[in-house]
Amino acid sequence: MTNHLDTIIIGGGLSGLTIAHKFIHFNPRHRFLILEKGARTGGAIQSHHEQGFIAEIGPHGFLDNCMESRQILAETGLDGEAIKAPLIDFVRYVYLNSRLNLIPQTPVKILMAPLIPLHAKLRILGDLFKAPLGGEPTVAKWINYRFGPALLPFVDAIYTGTYAGNYDKLTIDSVMPGVRSLEKEHGSVIRGLLKKKNKKSKTEKKPAKFQLPAMTSFATGMHRLPEKLTEQLSPGENLLLNAEATAIELRENSWQITSSKGHFTATNLIIALPVNPALRLLELIDPELPQRSIPQSRIATIVFGFNQEETLPPGFGYLIPECENRFTLGSLFSSNMFPGRAPENHMVFETLVGGRRHPEKLELSDTILTREALKDVKEVLNLSNDPVYSTVLRSKWTIPQLERSYPQLLNWRDNLMQSYRGLHICGFGWGGIGLNDMMKSGSRVAESILSTSGSSREDAAVKGVYF
């Protein structure tokens, strides 16, 4: 069958669902269809419920500092269901020198904390006198050059927690383009941040009070977000599951899409897929791809539940830099963060294994993974007893790694969208990997189509860094 629509969305993950929500909310007459390859929507977002314990197979939450995300919660009524863990109230740790090191919540406290020696703190000011580093440096090389080697273990922990990545491979232009722009424009990151702050203060009547965002989730887990967005859709009408797009072609200003559930045409085509699946489809439009894939990482989550005989340190959890040579990457204290994640008088935490550096660990059996992870966390957290519950969660989804040539790939994507009328490309890894990134880019794509502006590009923002 052939149906002509205003828009076809390939991909029913958070990006595609965000776009569909905006269409419904702002123009119910806009005729669209989501083609989702899998049997469910939500992509990598998936929660696990067992024996009264709740854990996440995918992302654990998102920060409440993104306007587009807050709008979506308000428009769907999810703002009334959201549960929040403010970063200002919860400490975080980095496991370094064989012990947990508390990371304070405010910049002043961080400067005063004995995390690095005084001479290393003074070395950070060397950024003011360093010329912009040329080329496409890795995060590790760039941090070492601008701020000194003492910060490297902490930065390693940050990118372990964010990307399950290797900061010797991730590039600063890819993961922090806004900060890199400050360096190039002002000759110094610190100088650029100060000028940005001064400019902002001139437009504000009263100086903004320092505050940290809150981690946001839902009582039943993160799956509630795609579940709520999907409730607005009508299966068979504007949502087709198990419908893989196999061919796309632009013919006479109309996009022709062939899928396992039929043939469709549309004025607009949105490819809302992670980078690598998107590239496989985009090759049908432009065989001269700059690259056919980008590196990926994968993690396994080992969930441990304990009774009240054991307790967790206060806070969100901890991350481990590679220099510590531990089996795990870190742990998230789930029952500290959000209520209801464990049965009464129990606690639960989720431990991460694998990542870009150690994919070989994911080849281990569940039994060995659990045994080695438990040995690791018992030493780190000084636990005496065995857990009353454990399970291994393995996601089929991978985490895009924003390494060398990634900025060039983004430029190619932007040029492709300019060259083909009605084409929009967003999704996991296109400009970021966070849930806020997905909701922000999805909102902008929907806005550009509904306003017929034809552009959904955005300048790189300076993002906060949180452990």
C-alpha positions as CSV (number, residue, x, y, z in Angstrom):
1,M,0.0,0.0,0.0
2,T,1.1,3.6,-0.5
3,N,0.1,6.4,1.8
4,H,1.3,10.0,1.4
5,L,2.0,11.7,4.7
6,D,3.4,15.0,5.9
7,T,6.2,13.3,7.7
8,I,7.7,9.9,8.2
9,I,9.9,9.3,11.3
10,I,12.3,6.4,11.1
11,G,13.0,5.3,14.7
12,G,10.8,5.1,17.7
13,G,13.4,6.0,20.3
14,L,13.2,9.1,22.5
15,S,14.1,11.5,19.6
16,G,11.3,10.1,17.4
17,L,8.8,10.1,20.2
18,T,9.7,13.7,21.1
19,I,9.0,14.8,17.5
20,A,5.8,12.9,17.4
21,H,4.7,14.5,20.7
22,K,5.4,18.0,19.3
23,F,3.4,17.3,16.2
24,I,0.4,16.1,18.2
25,H,0.7,18.9,20.8
26,F,1.1,21.8,18.3
27,N,-0.6,20.6,15.1
28,P,-2.9,17.6,15.5
29,R,-3.6,17.7,11.8
30,H,0.0,17.0,10.9
31,R,-0.1,13.5,9.3
32,F,2.9,11.5,10.4
33,L,4.0,7.9,10.9
34,I,6.7,6.4,13.0
35,L,8.4,3.3,11.6
36,E,10.1,1.4,14.4
37,K,12.2,-1.6,13.7
38,G,11.7,-3.2,17.1
39,A,8.7,-4.6,19.0
40,R,8.6,-1.6,21.4
41,T,9.4,2.1,21.5
42,G,11.9,3.8,23.7
43,G,15.2,2.6,22.2
44,A,17.9,2.3,24.9
45,I,15.5,3.4,27.7
46,Q,14.4,0.3,29.5
47,S,13.7,-0.5,33.2
48,H,14.0,-3.8,34.9
49,H,11.6,-4.9,37.7
50,E,12.2,-8.1,39.7
51,Q,11.5,-9.1,43.3
52,G,10.7,-5.6,44.3
53,F,14.0,-4.2,42.9
54,I,14.0,-1.6,40.1
55,A,17.1,-1.1,37.9
56,E,17.9,0.5,34.6
57,I,19.1,-1.4,31.6
58,G,19.7,1.9,29.8
59,P,20.1,5.5,31.1
60,H,19.3,6.2,34.7
61,G,17.8,9.7,34.4
62,F,18.4,13.2,33.0
63,L,19.2,16.5,34.5
64,D,16.4,19.1,34.9
65,N,18.5,22.0,33.4
66,C,17.2,21.6,29.8
67,M,14.2,23.8,28.9
68,E,13.0,21.5,26.2
69,S,12.9,18.5,28.6
70,R,11.0,20.5,31.2
71,Q,8.5,21.6,28.5
72,I,7.9,17.9,27.5
73,L,7.3,16.9,31.1
74,A,4.8,19.8,31.5
75,E,3.0,19.1,28.2
76,T,2.6,15.4,29.0
77,G,1.8,15.8,32.7
78,L,4.9,13.9,33.6
79,D,6.1,16.8,35.7
80,G,3.6,15.5,38.3
81,E,5.2,12.1,38.2
82,A,8.8,13.0,38.1
83,I,11.0,12.3,41.1
84,K,14.2,14.3,41.6
85,A,17.5,13.9,43.3
86,P,19.2,17.3,43.5
87,L,22.9,17.2,42.9
88,I,23.4,19.9,45.6
89,D,22.1,17.4,48.2
90,F,24.0,14.3,47.1
91,V,27.7,13.8,47.2
92,R,29.6,11.9,44.6
93,Y,32.9,10.0,44.8
94,V,35.9,9.1,42.7
95,Y,37.8,6.0,43.7
96,L,41.4,7.1,43.6
97,N,44.5,5.9,45.5
98,S,42.6,2.9,46.6
99,R,39.9,4.8,48.5
100,L,36.7,6.8,47.9
101,N,37.3,10.5,47.5
102,L,34.3,12.7,48.1
103,I,33.7,15.3,45.4
104,P,32.1,18.4,47.0
105,Q,29.0,20.0,45.5
106,T,30.1,23.6,44.9
107,P,33.1,25.1,43.0
108,V,34.4,26.8,46.2
109,K,34.4,23.6,48.2
110,I,36.0,21.7,45.3
111,L,38.9,24.3,45.3
112,M,39.3,23.9,49.0
113,A,39.1,20.1,49.1
114,P,42.4,18.2,49.3
115,L,41.8,16.3,46.1
116,I,44.9,17.6,44.4
117,P,48.0,19.4,45.9
118,L,48.2,23.2,46.0
119,H,50.8,23.4,43.2
120,A,48.4,21.4,40.9
121,K,45.6,23.8,41.8
122,L,47.8,26.7,40.8
123,R,48.7,24.9,37.6
124,I,45.1,25.1,36.5
125,L,45.6,28.9,36.2
126,G,48.1,28.1,33.5
127,D,45.1,27.9,31.1
128,L,45.2,31.8,31.1
129,F,48.7,31.7,29.5
130,K,48.3,28.7,27.1
131,A,47.6,29.3,23.4
132,P,44.8,27.3,21.9
133,L,45.9,23.7,21.2
134,G,45.8,23.0,17.5
135,G,44.5,19.9,15.6
136,E,41.9,17.6,17.0
137,P,43.3,16.6,20.4
138,T,42.0,13.9,22.6
139,V,40.3,14.9,25.9
140,A,43.3,13.6,27.8
141,K,45.8,15.5,25.8
142,W,43.8,18.7,25.9
143,I,43.2,18.6,29.7
144,N,46.8,17.8,30.3
145,Y,47.9,20.8,28.1
146,R,45.5,23.4,29.5
147,F,45.1,22.4,33.1
148,G,47.9,19.9,34.0
149,P,48.1,16.2,34.7
150,A,46.6,16.2,38.2
151,L,43.1,16.5,36.8
152,L,43.4,13.6,34.5
153,P,42.1,10.8,36.8
154,F,39.0,12.9,37.6
155,V,38.3,13.7,34.0
156,D,38.8,10.0,33.2
157,A,36.1,9.2,35.7
158,I,33.8,11.8,34.2
159,Y,34.0,10.3,30.7
160,T,33.9,6.8,32.0
161,G,30.6,7.7,33.7
162,T,29.2,9.6,30.7
163,Y,30.3,7.6,27.6
164,A,31.8,4.4,29.1
165,G,34.6,5.8,27.0
166,N,38.3,6.2,26.7
167,Y,39.5,9.8,27.2
168,D,42.6,8.9,25.2
169,K,40.3,8.4,22.2
170,L,37.4,10.8,22.8
171,T,38.2,14.3,21.3
172,I,37.6,17.6,23.0
173,D,36.1,19.1,19.8
174,S,33.5,16.2,19.8
175,V,32.5,15.9,23.4
176,M,32.8,19.6,24.5
177,P,32.5,21.8,21.4
178,G,31.2,24.7,23.4
179,V,34.3,24.8,25.7
180,R,36.6,24.3,22.7
181,S,35.0,27.3,21.1
182,L,35.7,29.4,24.2
183,E,39.4,28.4,24.1
184,K,39.7,29.3,20.4
185,E,37.8,32.6,20.7
186,H,39.3,33.9,23.9
187,G,42.6,32.1,24.0
188,S,41.7,30.6,27.4
189,V,38.8,28.6,28.8
190,I,38.8,30.5,32.1
191,R,38.9,33.9,30.3
192,G,36.1,32.8,28.1
193,L,33.9,31.6,31.0
194,L,34.5,34.9,32.8
195,K,33.5,37.0,29.8
196,K,30.5,34.8,29.3
197,K,29.5,35.2,32.9
198,N,30.0,39.0,32.8
199,K,28.0,39.3,29.6
200,K,25.2,37.4,31.2
201,S,25.3,39.4,34.5
202,K,24.8,42.6,32.5
203,T,21.5,41.4,31.1
204,E,20.2,40.2,34.5
205,K,18.8,42.6,37.1
206,K,20.1,40.5,39.9
207,P,23.0,38.0,39.9
208,A,21.8,34.5,39.6
209,K,22.3,32.3,42.7
210,F,24.6,29.4,42.2
211,Q,22.6,26.2,41.9
212,L,23.0,22.6,40.6
213,P,20.5,20.7,38.6
214,A,18.6,17.6,39.8
215,M,18.7,14.1,38.4
216,T,15.2,13.2,37.2
217,S,13.5,9.9,37.0
218,F,10.1,8.3,37.7
219,A,8.7,6.1,40.4
220,T,8.6,3.0,38.1
221,G,11.8,3.8,36.3
222,M,13.0,5.7,33.2
223,H,10.8,3.6,30.9
224,R,7.9,5.7,32.1
225,L,9.1,8.6,29.8
226,P,8.8,6.7,26.5
227,E,5.7,4.9,27.8
228,K,3.9,8.2,28.3
229,L,5.0,9.6,25.0
230,T,3.8,6.4,23.3
231,E,0.4,6.6,24.9
232,Q,-0.5,9.5,22.6
233,L,0.1,7.3,19.5
234,S,-2.3,5.0,17.7
235,P,-0.7,1.6,16.7
236,G,-1.3,0.9,13.0
237,E,-2.2,4.5,12.4
238,N,0.8,6.7,13.3
239,L,3.0,4.0,14.8
240,L,4.1,0.8,13.2
241,L,6.2,-1.6,15.2
242,N,8.4,-4.3,13.7
243,A,8.6,-2.1,10.7
244,E,12.2,-1.8,9.4
245,A,12.9,0.8,6.8
246,T,14.9,-0.9,4.0
247,A,15.1,1.8,1.3
248,I,14.7,5.5,1.0
249,E,14.7,7.7,-2.1
250,L,13.8,11.3,-3.0
251,R,11.6,11.4,-6.1
252,E,9.9,14.5,-7.4
253,N,10.0,16.4,-4.0
254,S,8.6,13.4,-2.3
255,W,10.4,10.9,0.0
256,Q,9.7,7.2,-0.9
257,I,10.2,4.8,2.0
258,T,10.1,1.1,1.7
259,S,9.6,-0.9,4.9
260,S,8.8,-4.4,6.0
261,K,5.2,-3.1,6.6
262,G,4.7,-1.4,3.3
263,H,5.6,1.4,1.0
264,F,5.0,5.1,2.1
265,T,5.6,8.6,0.7
266,A,6.0,11.8,2.6
267,T,7.0,15.4,2.2
268,N,9.4,15.2,5.1
269,L,11.7,12.4,6.2
270,I,13.2,12.3,9.7
271,I,15.9,9.7,10.4
272,A,15.8,9.6,14.2
273,L,18.3,6.7,14.7
274,P,21.6,6.3,16.4
275,V,24.6,7.3,14.3
276,N,25.6,3.9,12.9
277,P,22.1,2.6,11.9
278,A,21.4,6.1,10.4
279,L,24.6,5.9,8.3
280,R,23.5,2.6,6.8
281,L,20.3,4.2,5.6
282,L,21.9,7.5,4.6
283,E,24.3,5.6,2.3
284,L,21.3,5.0,0.1
285,I,21.2,8.8,-0.4
286,D,24.9,9.6,-0.5
287,P,27.1,6.6,-1.3
288,E,30.2,8.8,-0.7
289,L,29.9,8.8,3.1
290,P,32.8,10.4,5.0
291,Q,32.8,7.3,7.2
292,R,30.5,4.3,7.4
293,S,30.5,3.9,11.2
294,I,31.8,5.4,14.4
295,P,33.2,3.4,17.3
296,Q,30.8,2.2,20.0
297,S,31.0,1.0,23.5
298,R,28.8,-1.4,25.5
299,I,28.4,-2.0,29.1
300,A,26.8,-4.6,31.4
301,T,25.0,-3.7,34.6
302,I,25.3,-6.0,37.6
303,V,22.6,-5.2,40.1
304,F,23.2,-6.0,43.8
305,G,20.5,-5.9,46.5
306,F,21.3,-6.1,50.2
307,N,19.3,-6.2,53.3
308,Q,19.6,-3.7,56.2
309,E,22.7,-5.3,57.6
310,E,24.7,-3.4,54.9
311,T,24.5,0.3,54.2
312,L,25.8,2.5,51.4
313,P,27.7,5.7,51.7
314,P,25.5,8.8,51.3
315,G,25.2,10.2,47.8
316,F,24.9,9.1,44.1
317,G,27.7,6.7,43.8
318,Y,31.3,6.5,42.6
319,L,33.4,6.3,39.4
320,I,36.8,4.6,38.9
321,P,39.5,5.9,36.6
322,E,41.5,3.4,34.6
323,C,44.7,4.0,36.6
324,E,43.1,2.1,39.6
325,N,43.0,-1.1,37.6
326,R,39.7,-2.3,39.0
327,F,37.3,-4.8,37.4
328,T,34.3,-2.4,37.5
329,L,33.8,1.1,36.2
330,G,31.8,2.4,39.2
331,S,28.5,2.0,40.9
332,L,25.2,4.0,41.1
333,F,23.5,4.0,44.5
334,S,20.0,3.6,43.1
335,S,18.1,3.4,46.4
336,N,19.9,6.5,47.7
337,M,18.9,8.5,44.6
338,F,15.2,7.5,44.2
339,P,12.7,6.0,46.7
340,G,11.1,2.7,46.0
341,R,14.0,1.2,44.1
342,A,14.3,-1.7,46.7
343,P,11.9,-3.5,49.0
344,E,11.5,-2.1,52.5
345,N,14.7,-2.4,54.7
346,H,16.8,-3.2,51.6
347,M,19.1,-1.2,49.4
348,V,20.2,-1.6,45.8
349,F,23.0,-0.4,43.7
350,E,24.0,-0.9,40.0
351,T,27.6,-1.6,39.0
352,L,28.9,-1.1,35.5
353,V,31.4,-3.2,33.6
354,G,33.0,-3.1,30.2
355,G,33.1,0.1,28.2
356,R,35.4,1.2,25.4
357,R,38.5,0.0,27.2
358,H,37.3,-3.4,28.2
359,P,34.9,-5.0,25.8
360,E,36.4,-8.4,26.5
361,K,34.8,-8.4,30.0
362,L,31.4,-8.5,28.3
363,E,32.3,-11.9,26.8
364,L,32.3,-13.4,30.3
365,S,29.4,-15.4,31.6
366,D,26.8,-13.9,34.0
367,T,28.2,-16.0,36.8
368,I,31.8,-14.8,36.3
369,L,30.7,-11.2,35.8
370,T,28.7,-11.3,39.1
371,R,31.5,-13.0,41.0
372,E,34.2,-10.5,39.9
373,A,32.0,-7.4,40.2
374,L,30.9,-8.5,43.7
375,K,34.5,-9.0,44.8
376,D,35.3,-5.5,43.5
377,V,32.4,-3.7,45.2
378,K,33.0,-5.5,48.5
379,E,36.5,-4.1,48.6
380,V,35.5,-0.6,47.5
381,L,32.4,-0.3,49.8
382,N,33.7,-2.4,52.7
383,L,30.8,-4.8,52.5
384,S,30.8,-8.0,54.6
385,N,27.7,-9.9,53.6
386,D,26.6,-11.4,50.3
387,P,23.7,-9.8,48.4
388,V,20.2,-11.2,48.8
389,Y,19.6,-10.4,45.1
390,S,21.7,-10.0,42.0
391,T,21.2,-10.0,38.3
392,V,23.1,-9.1,35.2
393,L,21.5,-6.7,32.7
394,R,22.9,-6.6,29.2
395,S,21.5,-4.1,26.7
396,K,21.6,-4.6,23.0
397,W,22.2,-0.9,22.6
398,T,25.6,0.6,22.3
399,I,27.0,4.0,23.2
400,P,28.4,6.1,20.3
401,Q,31.9,7.2,20.9
402,L,32.6,10.7,19.7
403,E,36.2,10.4,18.6
404,R,38.4,11.6,15.7
405,S,36.6,12.9,12.6
406,Y,33.3,13.2,14.5
407,P,33.0,17.0,13.9
408,Q,33.5,16.4,10.2
409,L,30.7,13.8,10.3
410,L,28.4,16.4,11.8
411,N,29.3,18.9,9.1
412,W,28.6,16.3,6.5
413,R,25.2,15.6,8.1
414,D,24.3,19.3,8.2
415,N,25.3,19.8,4.6
416,L,23.3,16.8,3.6
417,M,20.2,18.2,5.3
418,Q,20.7,21.5,3.4
419,S,21.0,19.7,0.1
420,Y,17.9,17.6,0.4
421,R,14.6,19.3,1.1
422,G,12.6,17.9,3.9
423,L,15.4,15.7,5.3
424,H,16.2,15.8,9.0
425,I,18.7,13.7,10.9
426,C,18.8,13.4,14.7
427,G,19.0,10.7,17.3
428,F,21.4,9.0,19.7
429,G,24.9,10.3,19.1
430,W,24.1,13.1,16.7
431,G,25.3,16.0,18.7
432,G,25.2,14.2,22.1
433,I,24.3,11.1,23.9
434,G,22.2,12.4,26.8
435,L,18.4,12.2,27.1
436,N,18.3,16.0,27.2
437,D,20.2,16.0,23.9
438,M,17.6,13.8,22.4
439,M,14.6,15.8,23.6
440,K,16.3,19.1,22.7
441,S,17.2,18.1,19.1
442,G,13.8,16.3,18.6
443,S,12.0,19.5,19.7
444,R,14.0,21.6,17.3
445,V,13.3,19.3,14.4
446,A,9.6,19.3,15.0
447,E,9.7,23.1,15.4
448,S,11.6,23.5,12.1
449,I,9.0,21.4,10.2
450,L,5.9,23.0,11.7
451,S,7.3,26.5,11.2
452,T,8.6,25.5,7.7
453,S,11.9,27.2,8.6
454,G,13.7,24.1,7.2
455,S,16.6,24.3,9.6
456,S,17.2,22.5,12.9
457,R,20.9,23.3,13.4
458,E,22.1,24.7,16.7
459,D,25.3,26.3,17.9
460,A,27.3,24.3,20.4
461,A,26.4,25.0,24.0
462,V,28.8,25.1,26.9
463,K,27.6,22.2,29.0
464,G,28.2,21.7,32.7
465,V,30.5,18.9,33.9
466,Y,29.1,16.7,36.6
467,F,30.4,13.5,38.2
